[in-house]
Amino acid sequence: MNVLFVASEVFPLVKTGGLADVAAQLPRALAALGVDVKVLLPAYRGVLERCPDARRLGALTALDYEAVLWGWRATDGVEHLLLDCPPLYDRPGGPYQNEAGEDWPDNALRFGLLCAAAARLCGPESPLAWRPRLLHAHDWQAGLAPLWAKAAGGVPSVFTVHNLAYQGVFDRSDFDRLGLPDPLWRPEGLEFYGRWSFMKAALVYADRLTTVSPRYAEEIQTPEFGCGLDGVLRARRDVLRGILNGIDTTLWDPARDPYLTAHYDREDLSGKRAAKAELQHALGLPKAPEAFLLGMVSRLTTQKGVDVLLDASGALGDRPLQLAVLGSGERRLETALRDAAATRPHRFAVRIGYDEALAHRLIAGADGFLMPSRFEPCGLTQLYSLRYGTIPLVHPVGGLADTVFDADRHPEGNGFHIQPLNAAALVETVDRAMAHYGDGAAWRRLQRHAMAADHSWDRSARAYLALYEELAA
Ligand code: ADP
C-alpha cells in the first residue's frame, strides 16, 4: 500500500507543534506494518541544508511557480519529498509567519502550491514513478490536496484535523488566484461567510476524516468547539473518527533520555529526584526537594489557558510550590509570564523560546504538569508527562479527557482534572495535587499508574491502516 502524506511541518526538519511529531512518527509506525509512506513538505529555509544527501527527483510547475522535488531518506528509512520553491519558501521566520509573528500574506499560494504538488504526484504527470494508492493530508495547509488529488488521478484521501482552530481562511481573490472553479464558491462547497477556507475544502471533499482523539471528534460537532464548522462536521459524522496520537517512546523514555544525566523507570524513581535538582539548578530556583514543582511546556496562547494560569499566579505564589514554564507564542502572554516570574523569582521560573533539551529536562524534573487548555485535540505533553511519572493537571477536554483520569474520582487515576476552567478551579486542583504529593506512598502509586499507560504508536498506526484498507477496498 503506497500512501502519500502531505504536511506543512515534520520533525526534525521543521516543527512548531504536535503535527510535526505526528508527521514524523506515524509514517514510521505505518512502515513497520508494511505501508510504503512518502511525506511531502515544503523545503523552507534551512531544510535542504539539513538534508545534504537529498537527491533531485524531478521538477514540476503549478500555479505559475516552478518547483524542484528533492528526495531525502530519514534515519528511520521514511522517504521525505522536499518541495523546493525559493520564492515561496526560502524566507527568514517560521513556516507560517514572518519574524514579527504575522502570517505570511501569500500563505494561500504557499500552501496552495503544496496541495497542487501533492495532486501532481497522484496523477499521470507525476515526476515520480511511485504512485500513491491514497493520500493522507494533515491540517489546513494540506486542505486542498484531497479535492485536487481526486481530480488529478482519482486518488482517495484521508484528512486529519490536528487543530480545527487554524483553518486557512482567505479572500475571494486567492480563490481565483488558485484557479478554483466558480461552482465551488457556495456554502456547501468552500465558501465560508463571504470568504473561503482550506480546512472546509478538506472537510467537504476528503473521503474519510479523522481527528487525533475520540473526544475531540465528538466535541468538534458542537457549536462550542466547532469553530463555525460543526454543521459541516455533523453532516459528515459517518466518515469522521477519532484516533488517539501515539508518542515516540524511544525519544521520550526516562530510562534512556539523552537529555538527562540521571535515568529512572517505574520500579526505581530515584533518578527523577536528581532530574528535579538539576532542573531547579538550571532555572535558578531554590534547591528544595520537598517543594511541589509544577511544570508547563507549551505554545503560549489562550488555547493553552496561559491567561488562566496568569489569573491564578497570585494565589499560586502564596503556596509552597515552584512553577517552571517553557514556551513561546503571543507576545502579551510572554511578557505577562516574565513579569510574574520577576515578582516571585524564588517561586516562578519562565523561559521564553523553543528548547527541546529543556522540554525534556522540565518534564522529567517536575512533579506535576499543567495543561489548562480550553480545547486540546490530543495533546502530546500530557502523554510525555505520564511516561515520566510527572502527574498531569488538565482541563479534561479532547485528548486530555481521553488520557488523564482524576485520582480523586477514579481508582486508576493518573492525574487531576481542573473543572471548570478558571483560576479558582486551577488553584483548587493544585491544592488537591499537593495534598496527594504530601503523602509519599499515595504519590508513588499515582506515578506508577501514570507510567503504566501505553501510548506507543503501534496501536494508532493499526487504526489508520484499517481505515486505509477500508478506503482502498
Ligand atoms: P500543540 O501541537 O497544540 O502545540 P501538542 O501537545 O500536541 O500541542 O504538541 C506540542 C509539542 O511541541 C510537544 O512535542 C512539546 O514538547 C513541544 N513544545 C511546545 N513548546 C515547546 C517549547 N517552547 N520548547 C520545546 N518544545 C516545545
Residues whose N, C-alpha, C, O or C-beta is under 5 A from the ligand:
A	BS01	ADP	T16 G17 G18 L19 V297 S298 R299 L326 G327 S328 G353 Y354 D355 E356 A359 G379 L380 T381
